């Protein structure tokens, strides 16, 4: 067996076919990738997996802040994007009533908005996470301003994901990809039921053009 570094856009059956393996064989050699309920874990760039045959070609690059350089990913373990590590640490942050949560005011300030905390803040949360980890965001709390930001990529752990308005009269929604299933994108986002949380949003609500974005 050899070790392959997951690339953007990879998923289990794609990797298995690339190395002439069945999905069952790929699962056998990577038992930790399948949860107790039989569902595959999310794969993300930089993650090492076991494959048959010889591995050739480029390896994944580690996410680096603006002005930094990239290097080959080590094989010691998965490397989640730094903005995703920050976002996960914010889980549970929620609006206050009465008053304003100063953390949410900090998110809003990153896009030049001076509160209150019930201001729509999903875009501000994404911008804050990117900025705190050394990357350029869109600099706006308006979801529409993120449509052409960065570059389009395949669904990838930590990618910025953009949704159409979820209800009549509502604005769009934006967050980070945490997982995917057949019908949903599990999104880590702010201003989701007034808090930072992970929840499922239907794929039918993705914007029609390039809904998954990457900062470089």
C-alpha positions as a printed Julia matrix, in Angstrom:
216×3 Matrix{Float64}:
   0.0    0.0     0.0
   1.02   3.59   -0.6
  -0.16   6.88    0.83
  -2.01   9.43   -1.28
  -2.66  13.06   -0.26
  -6.26  14.1    -0.89
  -6.61  16.86   -3.51
  -9.42  19.45   -3.87
 -12.47  17.78   -5.39
 -11.5   14.24   -4.34
 -14.06  11.87   -2.84
 -13.83   8.15   -1.94
 -15.04   6.53   -5.18
 -12.98   8.94   -7.29
  -9.8    8.08   -5.39
 -10.58   4.34   -5.5
 -11.03   4.43   -9.29
  -7.86   6.47   -9.72
  -5.86   3.59   -8.22
  -7.85   0.69   -9.69
  -9.52  -0.16   -6.39
 -13.09  -1.02   -5.57
 -14.82   1.19   -3.01
 -14.93  -1.82   -0.66
 -11.17  -2.3    -0.98
 -10.53   1.4    -0.39
 -12.71   1.25    2.72
 -10.9   -1.86    3.99
  -7.55  -0.07    3.83
  -8.97   3.13    5.37
 -11.34   1.91    8.11
 -11.18   5.2    10.01
 -12.87   7.0     7.11
 -16.19   5.28    7.73
 -18.22   6.21   10.8
 -20.08   3.75   13.01
 -23.3    4.44   11.07
 -21.69   3.33    7.81
 -21.36   6.84    6.36
 -18.1    8.14    4.95
 -16.27  10.87    6.79
 -15.55  14.11    4.94
 -12.27  14.1     3.0
 -10.39  17.36    2.67
  -7.17  18.53    0.98
  -4.0   17.52    2.78
  -5.5   14.38    4.31
  -3.45  11.19    3.77
  -5.25   7.99    2.72
  -4.03   4.49    1.87
  -4.21   3.36   -1.75
  -2.93   0.53   -3.93
  -0.11   1.02   -6.42
   2.31   3.87   -6.92
   1.41   7.48   -6.14
   2.6   10.03   -8.7
   1.78  13.64   -9.49
   1.47  16.75   -7.32
   0.59  16.68   -3.66
  -1.82  18.97   -1.89
  -0.71  22.38   -0.69
  -1.08  23.62    2.84
  -3.2   26.74    3.15
  -0.96  29.75    3.82
  -1.85  33.33    4.79
  -1.58  36.19    2.32
   2.08  36.81    1.56
   3.08  33.3     2.66
   4.25  30.37    0.59
   2.83  26.91    0.12
   4.61  23.64    0.65
   3.89  19.97    0.29
   1.52  18.62    2.89
   3.09  16.27    5.43
   1.75  12.77    5.77
   1.37  12.96    9.56
  -2.32  13.87    9.47
  -5.04  16.0     7.93
  -4.6   19.74    7.7
  -7.87  21.67    7.96
  -7.83  25.21    6.57
  -6.84  27.69    9.29
 -10.05  29.71    8.9
 -12.04  26.53    9.54
 -10.14  25.89   12.75
 -11.12  29.38   13.91
 -14.75  28.94   12.84
 -15.1   25.71   14.82
 -13.86  27.47   17.94
 -16.72  29.99   17.56
 -19.49  27.37   17.69
 -22.19  28.43   20.13
 -21.66  32.19   19.85
 -25.18  33.65   19.78
 -27.09  36.91   19.86
 -27.96  38.39   23.22
 -31.38  39.62   24.27
 -31.24  42.1    25.81
 -27.95  43.67   24.79
 -25.37  42.91   22.12
 -22.86  40.07   22.1
 -19.46  41.79   21.75
 -18.13  38.85   19.75
 -20.78  39.33   17.06
 -20.05  43.05   17.09
 -16.44  42.09   16.36
 -17.56  40.02   13.35
 -19.6   42.97   12.07
 -16.75  45.41   12.61
 -14.59  43.33   10.25
 -16.85  44.49    7.4
 -17.31  48.04    8.7
 -20.71  47.57   10.38
 -21.33  49.06   13.82
 -23.89  46.56   15.16
 -26.34  45.77   16.63
 -25.9   42.02   16.94
 -29.25  41.26   15.26
 -27.85  42.75   12.04
 -27.52  39.99    9.43
 -24.01  38.7    10.2
 -23.35  35.46    8.29
 -21.11  37.27    5.76
 -19.37  39.17    8.52
 -18.62  35.9    10.33
 -17.0   34.39    7.22
 -15.0   37.57    6.63
 -13.84  37.66   10.28
 -12.65  34.03   10.2
 -10.67  34.6     7.0
  -9.21  37.89    8.21
  -8.2   36.45   11.6
  -6.38  33.59    9.88
  -4.47  35.95    7.57
  -6.54  35.75    4.39
  -8.45  38.36    2.43
 -12.24  38.06    2.55
 -14.71  40.01    0.45
 -14.78  42.71    3.11
 -18.56  42.8     3.02
 -21.45  41.45    5.03
 -23.62  41.28    1.9
 -23.8   37.72    0.56
 -24.06  38.93   -3.04
 -20.6   40.55   -2.74
 -19.07  37.08   -2.29
 -20.37  35.62   -5.58
 -17.21  36.32   -7.59
 -14.76  36.43   -4.69
 -11.73  34.12   -4.63
 -11.9   31.23   -7.06
 -14.44  28.54   -7.79
 -13.61  25.02   -6.57
 -15.31  21.65   -6.14
 -17.11  20.99   -2.83
 -14.29  20.8    -0.28
 -14.07  20.8     3.5
 -13.69  24.42    4.62
 -14.75  25.95    1.31
 -16.93  29.04    1.48
 -20.41  28.05    0.32
 -23.08  30.47   -0.89
 -26.83  29.92   -0.81
 -29.76  31.69   -2.42
 -32.37  33.31   -0.17
 -33.79  30.54    2.01
 -37.25  32.08    2.31
 -39.31  34.76    0.51
 -38.04  38.21    1.39
 -34.86  36.86    2.98
 -31.29  37.47    1.87
 -28.85  34.74    0.91
 -26.72  32.79    3.35
 -22.99  32.03    3.47
 -20.76  29.79    5.56
 -18.15  27.02    5.44
 -18.57  23.47    4.13
 -18.41  20.98    6.98
 -19.86  17.91    5.25
 -22.14  16.83    2.42
 -24.77  14.17    1.99
 -26.97  13.28   -0.96
 -29.36  16.2    -0.5
 -27.65  18.68    1.82
 -24.58  20.76    2.5
 -23.78  20.71    6.22
 -22.68  24.27    6.77
 -20.77  25.85    9.65
 -22.06  29.4     9.63
 -22.97  32.43   11.65
 -26.44  33.93   12.01
 -27.96  30.47   11.64
 -30.95  30.64   14.0
 -29.11  33.62   15.55
 -25.96  31.68   16.39
 -22.81  29.99   15.06
 -23.73  26.37   14.44
 -23.45  23.43   12.02
 -26.66  22.56   10.25
 -27.91  21.15    6.94
 -28.97  23.38    4.05
 -30.5   21.85    0.89
 -28.32  21.69   -2.21
 -31.28  23.04   -4.17
 -30.66  26.38   -2.46
 -27.04  26.75   -3.63
 -26.49  29.69   -5.97
 -26.55  28.47   -9.56
 -23.03  29.56  -10.54
 -19.91  28.48   -8.64
 -21.35  28.23   -5.11
 -18.1   26.89   -3.57
 -15.25  29.4    -3.26
 -11.62  29.39   -2.05
  -9.52  32.42   -1.05
  -6.56  31.78   -3.38
